Amino acid sequence: MFRSGLTKRWLFSTVLVIAAILAVFALIVIRSVHDYYYDYAEKRLQALGQSGALADFFNGYTDLSGDGFSERAGEYLHSSTALSVAEVWIYNGSDEIVATSTGFEADPSGNEDYENARTSPSGRGLSTTYLASGERVMALTVFLPKTGGQSNGAVRYIVSLEDMQNKLHVFTGFIVILCLFAFVLVLVSGSFFIRSIVSPVKKINQVTRKIAMGEYSEKVQVMHHYDEITELSRSINEMTDALAKTDRMKNDFVSTVSHELRTPLTAIKGWTETLIELNDSGDATLVEGLHVILSESERLYTMVEELLDFSRMESGRMTLRLQRFDVLAELEEAVDVMTERAAREGKHLECTVPETAAPIEGDPDRIKQVFVNLLDNAFKYTPVDGYIRVTAVLEKTVLRVLIADTGCGIAPEALPHVKEKFYKANMSVKGSGIGLAVSDEIMSLHGGSLQIRSVLNEGTQAELVFPLELPDADGGKGKS
């Protein structure tokens, strides 16, 4: 879920911010309730220990003997309303606990509030502490007015915080659960919303990649609800229709022009060959010129044929005239055609093929076209005294044909694109840039493959793989 870019951005820019806000909100609420309860407990204690009321009650008894003060302390414990909410301890002027509301002996250790009250100008001290039993309490100590600078005793009020702490724990748990529920609700609802964006965008991305590869029949699924993504989907589909229409017009134009060019080129080739045969003047310049015309017209004718094949390939009209033939025989014939060119250009052409036959079902003219095209490329990029090596390896179910050269090679960044239409790795060499694309399509129609491997400044190798057992014509092969 969190692998896509939009989801990550949503997660870090929204979800984490919401989580932080909820955490701060929970801390503020919990702290506020905690302070409220403790302030309430403190106010209750402060109301119980009214200094004036205590002074009036014990007035005249502070100078009595210890027994007289203890009796007065007992009277206070019996008459005080504080006993309903707090435990009360009474100290005499000697810091001794003379009476407790529980009747049990009290532990004077840990009485921080008592020490604070002793040093406080107001004679009052408050603390939150633990009793010896481990119970958490809030305590208030109020000293009686001094006589002659001497202490006359004190009263300590102790309120248990256990019940309040339990309520705070319950409230804290409730707030935490509430925030978690809100966070999960945001996460789930947000994930559904993000998915409603990410999933269509992924599908649009997949379709546009196919459109970029020339598959104009691909369409983006348009959602029923109307939003920006729906509008984008419709725009892409409209764009695809326009591209498909333009592509059809381009292919029709290429096909028409190519057909129109074939007739005059054929006439030029024919008449040039006739003039060469009939020439008896012995004029070397004239003969050389006629050969140049013948060579260039043949090159133009080859380009026209490639354009026609490209047009057929783009429109899906490239078909095969299927028959049983020997691939190795076609390979040797293509190599023989190039032998004279190798001698003329000062390049070495080597061919190694098995003596046995390699029969397959396919179109021999198309396969020969592939061989000639790859050999032509090897010759173009191989320097004088370079080598073009053709090797055929017959395996159990496939035939591998390797055409390697010692030419300039192809740069690593250009190698993945060499089979793309109109792509040329080396612009200094003549050519249309569609020969490899057409050859790849022909191999695909035969159920085979074409792979190009190259090392810059060392050479290039084209590998053709022919399956020796192909599906019959009805299994996807075209027929003319």
VENNOR-V628382 format. One record per backbone hydrogen bond with DSSP energy under -1.0 kcal/mol. CO is the residue of the C=O (numbers start at 1). NH is the residue of the N-H. E is the energy in kcal/mol with one decimal. If there is no record, write none. Layout:
BEGIN
co=CO nh=NH e=E
co=CO nh=NH e=E
END
This chain:
BEGIN
co=4 nh=8 e=-2.0
co=5 nh=9 e=-2.5
co=6 nh=10 e=-2.5
co=7 nh=11 e=-2.7
co=8 nh=12 e=-2.7
co=9 nh=13 e=-2.6
co=10 nh=14 e=-2.1
co=10 nh=15 e=-1.8
co=11 nh=16 e=-2.0
co=14 nh=18 e=-2.8
co=15 nh=19 e=-2.7
co=16 nh=20 e=-2.3
co=17 nh=21 e=-2.5
co=18 nh=22 e=-2.9
co=19 nh=23 e=-2.3
co=20 nh=24 e=-2.6
co=21 nh=25 e=-2.8
co=22 nh=26 e=-2.7
co=23 nh=27 e=-2.3
co=24 nh=28 e=-2.5
co=25 nh=29 e=-2.6
co=26 nh=30 e=-2.7
co=27 nh=31 e=-2.6
co=28 nh=32 e=-2.6
co=29 nh=33 e=-2.6
co=30 nh=34 e=-2.4
co=31 nh=35 e=-2.7
co=32 nh=36 e=-2.4
co=33 nh=37 e=-2.4
co=34 nh=38 e=-2.3
co=35 nh=39 e=-2.8
co=36 nh=40 e=-2.3
co=37 nh=41 e=-2.5
co=38 nh=42 e=-2.4
co=39 nh=43 e=-2.5
co=40 nh=44 e=-2.1
co=41 nh=45 e=-2.1
co=42 nh=46 e=-2.9
co=43 nh=47 e=-2.2
co=44 nh=48 e=-1.6
co=45 nh=49 e=-2.1
co=48 nh=50 e=-1.2
co=50 nh=54 e=-2.0
co=51 nh=55 e=-2.4
co=52 nh=56 e=-2.4
co=53 nh=57 e=-2.2
co=54 nh=58 e=-2.4
co=58 nh=61 e=-2.2
co=65 nh=69 e=-2.2
co=66 nh=70 e=-2.1
co=67 nh=71 e=-2.3
co=68 nh=72 e=-2.1
co=69 nh=73 e=-2.4
co=70 nh=74 e=-2.2
co=71 nh=75 e=-2.1
co=72 nh=76 e=-2.0
co=73 nh=77 e=-2.1
co=74 nh=78 e=-1.9
co=75 nh=79 e=-1.9
co=76 nh=80 e=-2.2
co=81 nh=84 e=-1.1
co=82 nh=85 e=-1.6
co=82 nh=86 e=-2.2
co=87 nh=158 e=-3.1
co=88 nh=101 e=-2.4
co=89 nh=156 e=-3.5
co=90 nh=98 e=-2.5
co=90 nh=99 e=-1.2
co=91 nh=154 e=-1.5
co=92 nh=95 e=-1.8
co=96 nh=92 e=-2.3
co=99 nh=90 e=-2.5
co=110 nh=112 e=-1.6
co=111 nh=115 e=-1.6
co=112 nh=116 e=-2.3
co=113 nh=117 e=-2.5
co=114 nh=118 e=-1.8
co=115 nh=119 e=-1.3
co=116 nh=120 e=-1.1
co=120 nh=123 e=-1.0
co=123 nh=143 e=-2.9
co=125 nh=141 e=-2.7
co=127 nh=139 e=-2.9
co=129 nh=137 e=-3.1
co=131 nh=134 e=-2.0
co=135 nh=131 e=-2.7
co=136 nh=161 e=-2.6
co=137 nh=129 e=-2.1
co=138 nh=159 e=-3.0
co=139 nh=127 e=-2.1
co=140 nh=157 e=-3.1
co=141 nh=125 e=-2.0
co=142 nh=155 e=-2.7
co=147 nh=150 e=-1.5
co=150 nh=147 e=-1.9
co=153 nh=144 e=-2.6
co=154 nh=91 e=-3.5
co=155 nh=142 e=-2.9
co=156 nh=89 e=-2.8
co=157 nh=140 e=-2.6
co=158 nh=87 e=-3.1
co=159 nh=138 e=-2.7
co=161 nh=165 e=-3.1
co=162 nh=166 e=-2.4
co=163 nh=167 e=-2.1
co=164 nh=168 e=-2.4
co=165 nh=169 e=-2.5
co=166 nh=170 e=-2.3
co=167 nh=171 e=-2.6
co=168 nh=172 e=-2.9
co=169 nh=173 e=-2.6
co=170 nh=174 e=-2.3
co=171 nh=175 e=-2.7
co=172 nh=176 e=-2.7
co=173 nh=177 e=-2.6
co=174 nh=178 e=-2.6
co=175 nh=179 e=-2.7
co=176 nh=180 e=-2.6
co=177 nh=181 e=-2.8
co=178 nh=182 e=-2.4
co=179 nh=183 e=-2.7
co=180 nh=184 e=-3.0
co=181 nh=185 e=-2.5
co=182 nh=186 e=-2.4
co=183 nh=187 e=-2.9
co=184 nh=188 e=-3.1
co=185 nh=189 e=-2.6
co=186 nh=190 e=-2.7
co=187 nh=191 e=-2.3
co=188 nh=192 e=-2.2
co=189 nh=193 e=-2.0
co=190 nh=194 e=-3.2
co=191 nh=195 e=-2.8
co=192 nh=196 e=-1.9
co=194 nh=197 e=-1.1
co=194 nh=198 e=-3.7
co=195 nh=199 e=-2.2
co=197 nh=201 e=-1.9
co=198 nh=202 e=-2.7
co=199 nh=203 e=-2.2
co=200 nh=204 e=-2.8
co=201 nh=205 e=-2.5
co=202 nh=206 e=-2.3
co=203 nh=207 e=-2.4
co=204 nh=208 e=-2.8
co=205 nh=209 e=-1.9
co=206 nh=210 e=-1.7
co=207 nh=211 e=-2.6
co=208 nh=212 e=-2.6
co=209 nh=213 e=-1.0
co=210 nh=215 e=-2.5
co=211 nh=214 e=-1.9
co=214 nh=216 e=-1.5
co=215 nh=218 e=-1.4
co=227 nh=231 e=-2.3
co=228 nh=232 e=-2.5
co=229 nh=233 e=-2.6
co=230 nh=234 e=-2.3
co=231 nh=235 e=-2.3
co=232 nh=236 e=-2.5
co=233 nh=237 e=-2.3
co=234 nh=238 e=-2.5
co=235 nh=239 e=-2.5
co=236 nh=240 e=-2.7
co=237 nh=241 e=-2.4
co=238 nh=242 e=-2.2
co=239 nh=243 e=-2.7
co=240 nh=244 e=-2.8
co=241 nh=245 e=-2.2
co=242 nh=246 e=-2.5
co=243 nh=247 e=-2.9
co=244 nh=248 e=-2.3
co=245 nh=249 e=-2.3
co=246 nh=250 e=-2.5
co=247 nh=251 e=-2.7
co=248 nh=252 e=-2.8
co=249 nh=253 e=-2.4
co=250 nh=254 e=-3.0
co=251 nh=255 e=-2.8
co=252 nh=256 e=-2.7
co=253 nh=257 e=-3.0
co=254 nh=258 e=-2.6
co=255 nh=259 e=-2.3
co=256 nh=260 e=-2.3
co=257 nh=261 e=-2.3
co=258 nh=262 e=-1.6
co=261 nh=265 e=-2.0
co=262 nh=266 e=-2.6
co=263 nh=267 e=-2.1
co=264 nh=268 e=-2.7
co=265 nh=269 e=-2.7
co=266 nh=270 e=-2.7
co=267 nh=271 e=-2.8
co=268 nh=272 e=-2.2
co=269 nh=273 e=-2.6
co=270 nh=274 e=-2.2
co=271 nh=275 e=-2.6
co=272 nh=276 e=-2.2
co=273 nh=277 e=-2.0
co=274 nh=278 e=-2.4
co=275 nh=279 e=-1.4
co=283 nh=287 e=-2.1
co=284 nh=288 e=-2.8
co=285 nh=289 e=-2.5
co=286 nh=290 e=-2.4
co=287 nh=291 e=-2.2
co=288 nh=292 e=-2.1
co=289 nh=293 e=-2.5
co=290 nh=294 e=-2.5
co=291 nh=295 e=-2.8
co=292 nh=296 e=-2.8
co=293 nh=297 e=-2.4
co=294 nh=298 e=-2.2
co=295 nh=299 e=-2.1
co=296 nh=300 e=-2.5
co=297 nh=301 e=-2.5
co=298 nh=302 e=-2.4
co=299 nh=303 e=-2.1
co=300 nh=304 e=-2.4
co=301 nh=305 e=-2.3
co=302 nh=306 e=-2.2
co=303 nh=307 e=-2.4
co=304 nh=308 e=-2.3
co=305 nh=309 e=-2.6
co=306 nh=310 e=-2.7
co=307 nh=311 e=-2.6
co=308 nh=312 e=-2.5
co=309 nh=313 e=-2.9
co=310 nh=314 e=-2.8
co=311 nh=315 e=-1.9
co=312 nh=317 e=-2.8
co=320 nh=322 e=-1.0
co=323 nh=362 e=-2.6
co=325 nh=360 e=-2.5
co=326 nh=330 e=-1.6
co=327 nh=331 e=-2.2
co=328 nh=332 e=-2.5
co=329 nh=333 e=-2.0
co=330 nh=334 e=-2.2
co=331 nh=335 e=-2.3
co=332 nh=336 e=-2.4
co=333 nh=337 e=-1.9
co=334 nh=338 e=-1.3
co=338 nh=342 e=-2.3
co=339 nh=343 e=-2.0
co=340 nh=344 e=-2.3
co=341 nh=345 e=-2.4
co=342 nh=347 e=-2.6
co=346 nh=385 e=-3.2
co=348 nh=388 e=-3.0
co=350 nh=390 e=-3.0
co=352 nh=392 e=-2.5
co=358 nh=327 e=-2.1
co=360 nh=325 e=-2.4
co=362 nh=323 e=-2.0
co=363 nh=367 e=-2.2
co=364 nh=368 e=-2.6
co=365 nh=369 e=-2.0
co=366 nh=370 e=-1.8
co=367 nh=371 e=-2.2
co=368 nh=372 e=-2.8
co=369 nh=373 e=-2.3
co=370 nh=374 e=-2.5
co=371 nh=375 e=-2.6
co=372 nh=376 e=-2.7
co=373 nh=377 e=-2.1
co=374 nh=378 e=-2.1
co=375 nh=379 e=-2.4
co=376 nh=380 e=-2.2
co=377 nh=381 e=-1.7
co=381 nh=408 e=-1.1
co=383 nh=386 e=-2.1
co=386 nh=348 e=-2.8
co=387 nh=406 e=-1.2
co=388 nh=350 e=-2.9
co=389 nh=404 e=-2.8
co=390 nh=352 e=-3.1
co=391 nh=402 e=-3.6
co=393 nh=400 e=-2.8
co=397 nh=468 e=-3.2
co=398 nh=395 e=-2.7
co=399 nh=466 e=-2.8
co=400 nh=393 e=-3.2
co=401 nh=464 e=-2.9
co=402 nh=391 e=-2.8
co=403 nh=462 e=-2.5
co=404 nh=389 e=-2.8
co=408 nh=457 e=-3.7
co=411 nh=414 e=-1.1
co=411 nh=415 e=-1.6
co=414 nh=417 e=-1.7
co=415 nh=418 e=-1.2
co=417 nh=420 e=-2.1
co=420 nh=423 e=-1.5
co=426 nh=429 e=-1.2
co=433 nh=422 e=-1.2
co=434 nh=438 e=-2.4
co=435 nh=439 e=-2.5
co=436 nh=440 e=-2.6
co=437 nh=441 e=-1.8
co=438 nh=442 e=-2.4
co=439 nh=443 e=-2.5
co=440 nh=444 e=-2.1
co=441 nh=445 e=-2.3
co=442 nh=446 e=-1.2
co=443 nh=448 e=-3.0
co=444 nh=447 e=-1.6
co=449 nh=465 e=-2.1
co=451 nh=463 e=-3.0
co=453 nh=461 e=-3.6
co=455 nh=458 e=-2.3
co=455 nh=459 e=-2.1
co=459 nh=455 e=-2.5
co=460 nh=405 e=-2.4
co=461 nh=453 e=-3.0
co=462 nh=403 e=-2.6
co=463 nh=451 e=-2.3
co=464 nh=401 e=-2.7
co=465 nh=449 e=-1.4
co=466 nh=399 e=-2.5
co=472 nh=475 e=-2.1
END
